[in-house]
Amino acid sequence: MRTKLETFAQQPGCDADCQRLAKRIRTYLEDLLVWLRDPAVSPDNNAAERALRPAVITRKTSFGSRSPAGAQAFARLLSLIETWERQDQDFFAAAQAAVAAARS
């Protein structure tokens, strides 16, 4: 896989998008292949996709936000909720502590 990626990244004469991708491959080759060395690293992003699914469904069934500011607020709130949930923290306790810290 490394050889194929290196070969692709060194090909001359491709369009701007291809050149941009080739540069990213050269820059991040080690990061792209970390899943081959570390069995704890998944080769895909399915866990992230599954984590986002409830938010996407909520957005679609509620007809989204009425403004960019509303969409950004929803995204930030969801990020906090997911982070605290993954850290086994109670949402309301963590939110109260965050608000109190912001006020002081």
Secondary structure, DSSP 8 states (H G I E B T S, - for coil): -HHHHHHHHT--S--HHHHHHHHHHHHHHHHHTHHHH-TTS-SS-HHHHHHHHHHHHHHHHTT--SSHHHHHHHHHHHHHHHHHHHTT--HHHHHHHHHHHHH-
